[in-house]
């Protein structure tokens, strides 16, 4: 995924200023999918405008610009959406830590996995509240926005992490304190 595609996706929803886009990243995308700051967003918007993927649809006070996606921008977004998954290297800190668990002793593994379970459970609870709020605000007969689908995926992802961590903790009960970790991958 590139910043370009994330911005195109957000602009496909509604025209927005760079400030609005940064706020949307901060409020929803940064914690779960992608981080982008003002210093990343504004130069990319400038490049995307030059490439004809977005256009300035309104100019406001103090040089504020509202950007909208163009036809070629929608085509670029669609092409990316249908491109094979995994062409871009994934960055998942949770999974990286799983590969490194064998570097810890059993007590430290239990502590870390307990923290993982607690953290994942906490995010799942927050997402459950967000989903309930989205559902309460939804108008009957109007299709839900992408935020509802993304929140549902996030909920299931964090529930999976929590449940996996609980399983690991149960498995670790089979090993006495002070057991040496396996060196098998």
N, C-alpha and C positions, 0 to 999 in steps of 0.2 A: 504494500500500500504506500502511496505517496501522499504528501501533503496536498498536492494538486487534486487528487481524486477525492480526498476528504472534503476539501473546499467545494469542489463541484457538487458533491452529494448534499452538502448543507445548502448551497445556493439553489439546487434543484427544488428544495423545499419552499424557499421564499427568498426574494432579494434581501441582501443584508449589507451592512457596513463592515469594514474590517474589525471595528470594535465589537459589533454584534457577533461576528464569527469567533473572535477570541473568547468572548464570554461563553458561547456555546461549547467551545472546546473545554474551557475551564469547568463548566457546570456538568457536562455529561461525558465527553469523550476522553478527557485527560486521565481519569481514574481507571478506565476500562479498556481503552482502545488505542489512543494516540494523543500525544502531547504536542501542542504547538503554541508558541508565544507570539505576541505582537510582532516581534522582530523576525519571525519566520513567515507570518501570514501576509504582511503588507508587501514584501518583495515578491512573494509568489503571486499575489493578486495582480501586481504590475506585469509580471511575466505572462500570466494567463490572459490579461487584457491585450498585450502585444500579440499573443498567439491566437486571438479571436475566440477564446473559450468563454470569456466573460466580458461584460461591457458595463460601463457606468450608466445606470438607469436614472440616477438622481444625484444632484450635488446640493449639499446643505451648507449650513453655517460653518464657519471656520475650516473650510476645505473638506468637510466630511463628504465621502462618496459612498453611494449605495450601489452595490454590484449585483448584477443578475446574470444568470447562465444563458448562453447563446445556443443556437441549434448545434453548431459544432461542439460546444461544451457538453451538451446532452449526449451527443454521439460518442464523444471521448469517454464520458462516464459509463455509458452503456457498454462500450467495448471493454473497459476495465472490469466492470461487474461480471461480464461473461468470460473473462480470461481465466485460464486454469489457476486454481488455488495453489498456493505454495511456490509461486514463481519468485516471490520476495521472501527472503529469510525471515522466519518468525522470531520474535523476541518475547519470551514468556519466562519471567523470573521464577514463577512458581515451579514450572517444569525443570528449569535449570537447577533449582534447589533439590528436586527429587533425585537428579543424577548425582548430586553431591552428598546425599545422606550417608553413604558408606564412609565418609570421612569423619563421621561423629561416632562417639560411643553410644551405647544403648540409652543411657540416661539423657544425654543431650538430644538424641533422636526423638525420644519421648517428649521432651520439652518443646522442641521445634515443631513437631507434628501437632502437639496440643495447641500451640499458638496458631498454627495454620488452620486447624479446625475452628478455633474461636474466631479468628479473623474472617474466614470464609462464611461462617454462620452469621456474623455481624453484618457483612455486606449483603448476604441473602435476605436478612430481615429488613434492611434499608430498601432493597429493591422490591420486596413484597409491598412495603408502604408506598413506594413510588408507583407501582403498578396499580394499586388500589386507587390512588389519587388520579392517575391517568384514566382509569375506567370510570371513575365518578364524574370526570369532566367531559367524557365522550358524549357526543350527540348521537342519539339513536339513528341508525341507518347510514352514518358517515363512517367511511373506512378509517381505521386507526392509522396514526402516523407511524413513521419508522421508529420513533422512540419507544412505542409500546412493544414492538417486536424485539428491539434490541434489549429492552429491560427484561423481557421474558427469557431471552437467551442468557443474559447475565445472571438472572436468578437461577436458572437450571445449571449454569456453569459453576456458580459458587456453592450450590447445594451438592453438586457432584464432588467438588473439592472437599467440602466439609464431611460428606459421607465417606469419601476415600480416606481422609485423615482419621476418622473414627475407626475404620476398618484396620488401618495400620496400627493404631494404638492397641486394638484388641489382639492383633497378631504379635505385637511386641510383648504382650503379657506372657507369652510362651517362653521368653528368654529371661534368665535371671539378670539382676543388676550386675554390672561389671563384665558382661559378655563381650567378647571381641566382635567387631563387625565383620561381616563376610567380605572377602575381597573379590567375590564373583560379581560380574556386571549384571 
